Amino acid sequence: MKLSHWARKHGIPYRTAWKWFKQGILPARAIQLPTGTILVLEEEEEVRLPQDAAAIYTRVSVHEARDDLERQVQRLQDYAAARGYRVVRVVKEVASGLNDRRPRLEKLLLEKDYGVLLVEHRDRLTRFGFRYLELLLHEQGKRVEVVNEADTPRADLIEDFVAVIYSFAARLYGLRG
């Protein structure tokens, strides 16, 4: 649950709870998302999530590519069926992978009704910081499955290189106004 909700539940001013978190003395486990949101993981909340329940996350960068969202959903639903997963949630988003303010993804990450998050490619979830999201989900008892994972270290390196070039091109394009 969010730190503000936790503070309200325990009758503590939010500012005090925030200071406790920053000082490392909050009396509950808590993590901070890349967006700045602080999540408190209380022991009673740490229930076993249904490992056969899957959430699907799809994303495209521009509105012109919206048709690809449906194709991603279909491929991921086929993958889920082949693996015996029960799809409980499908999230489609049009946003840059570099943008860390994606409300639909944030909401999905906080949901508790799935045990596995399915994405077609790593960069559909995020261009950078994939391991941080994996860590966050692991702390929640969830995991990420990437359907089209890079097969070799070389392919992985090429994906990273393309992501960096894409990032600089997007920033340069943004500066042109």
C-alpha positions in Angstrom: 0.0 0.0 0.0 1.1 3.6 -0.5 3.0 5.3 2.3 0.2 7.8 2.7 -2.4 5.1 3.2 -0.2 3.2 5.6 0.4 6.4 7.7 -3.4 7.2 7.8 -4.1 3.5 8.8 -1.7 3.8 11.7 -2.6 7.3 12.8 0.8 8.8 11.9 1.2 12.1 10.1 2.4 11.4 6.5 5.5 13.6 6.9 6.6 11.6 10.0 6.2 8.3 8.1 8.1 9.8 5.1 11.0 10.9 7.5 11.0 7.4 9.1 11.3 5.9 5.6 14.2 8.2 4.6 15.9 7.4 7.9 15.4 3.7 7.5 13.4 3.3 10.7 9.9 2.8 9.3 8.5 -0.2 11.3 7.5 -2.0 8.1 9.3 -3.1 4.9 9.0 -0.4 2.2 10.4 0.3 -1.2 10.5 3.3 -3.4 9.4 3.1 -7.1 11.4 5.0 -9.8 8.4 7.4 -9.9 9.1 8.3 -6.3 6.0 6.5 -4.9 6.8 4.7 -1.6 5.1 1.3 -1.1 4.8 -0.3 2.3 4.8 -4.1 2.3 3.1 -5.1 5.5 3.4 -8.8 6.6 -0.4 -9.4 6.5 -0.4 -8.1 2.9 2.2 -10.6 1.8 -0.2 -13.3 0.7 0.6 -16.0 -1.9 -0.5 -14.7 -5.3 -2.0 -17.1 -7.7 0.9 -18.1 -9.9 -1.4 -19.1 -12.7 -3.0 -15.7 -12.8 -1.4 -13.5 -15.4 -1.5 -9.8 -16.3 -0.7 -8.7 -19.8 1.0 -5.3 -20.5 1.3 -3.9 -24.0 2.7 -0.6 -25.1 3.3 1.4 -28.2 5.1 4.7 -28.4 2.9 6.6 -30.8 -0.9 6.7 -31.6 -0.2 5.7 -35.2 1.0 2.2 -34.0 -2.2 1.5 -32.0 -3.1 -1.5 -34.2 0.1 -3.1 -32.9 -1.4 -3.1 -29.4 -4.1 -5.6 -30.4 -1.5 -7.8 -32.1 0.6 -7.8 -28.9 -2.4 -8.7 -26.8 -3.3 -11.6 -29.1 0.2 -13.0 -29.1 0.5 -12.7 -25.3 -2.9 -14.3 -24.8 -1.8 -17.2 -27.1 1.4 -17.5 -25.0 -0.6 -17.4 -21.8 -3.0 -20.1 -23.0 0.0 -22.3 -24.1 1.6 -22.0 -20.6 -1.7 -22.6 -18.8 -2.0 -19.1 -17.4 -5.3 -17.5 -16.6 -5.3 -13.9 -17.9 -6.9 -11.7 -15.2 -5.9 -8.3 -16.6 -4.9 -6.7 -19.9 -3.4 -3.3 -20.0 -2.8 -1.3 -23.2 -0.9 1.9 -23.2 0.3 4.5 -25.7 3.4 6.1 -24.2 7.1 6.4 -24.6 9.2 3.7 -23.0 11.4 6.5 -21.7 8.5 8.2 -19.9 8.4 7.1 -16.3 4.9 8.6 -15.8 2.7 5.9 -17.2 -0.5 5.8 -15.0 -1.7 2.5 -16.4 1.6 0.7 -15.7 1.8 2.2 -12.3 -1.7 1.0 -11.4 -0.9 -2.5 -12.8 2.3 -2.7 -10.7 0.2 -2.1 -7.6 -2.5 -4.6 -8.4 -2.6 -7.8 -6.3 -4.6 -10.2 -8.4 -1.8 -11.7 -10.6 1.4 -13.6 -10.1 3.1 -13.2 -13.5 3.3 -10.2 -15.7 3.6 -11.0 -19.4 5.3 -8.6 -21.9 6.3 -9.2 -25.4 9.7 -7.5 -25.3 11.7 -5.9 -22.4 11.4 -2.5 -24.0 7.6 -2.7 -23.9 7.8 -2.5 -20.1 10.7 0.0 -20.0 13.6 1.1 -22.1 15.9 1.3 -19.0 15.7 0.0 -15.5 14.1 -3.4 -16.3 15.9 -5.1 -13.4 14.4 -2.6 -10.9 10.9 -3.5 -12.0 11.8 -7.2 -11.8 13.1 -6.6 -8.2 9.9 -4.7 -7.3 7.7 -7.4 -8.6 9.8 -10.1 -6.9 9.3 -8.3 -3.6 5.5 -8.5 -4.2 5.7 -12.2 -4.9 5.3 -11.7 -8.7 7.6 -12.3 -11.7 8.0 -10.9 -15.2 8.0 -13.2 -18.3 9.4 -11.7 -21.5 8.0 -13.7 -24.4 10.6 -12.6 -27.0 13.8 -12.4 -24.9 17.2 -11.8 -26.5 18.8 -15.1 -27.2 22.4 -14.2 -26.9 24.6 -11.7 -25.0 25.3 -10.1 -28.4 21.6 -9.6 -29.1 21.1 -8.2 -25.6 23.9 -5.8 -26.2 22.4 -4.7 -29.5 19.1 -4.1 -27.8 20.8 -1.9 -25.2 22.6 0.0 -28.0 19.4 0.6 -29.9 17.7 1.8 -26.7 20.4 4.3 -26.1 20.3 5.6 -29.7 16.5 5.8 -29.5 16.8 7.7 -26.2 19.1 10.3 -27.6 17.1 10.7 -30.8 13.9 11.2 -28.8 15.6 13.9 -26.7 17.1 15.6 -29.7 13.7 15.5 -31.4 12.1 16.9 -28.3 14.6 19.8 -28.2 13.7 20.8 -31.8 10.2 21.6 -30.5 
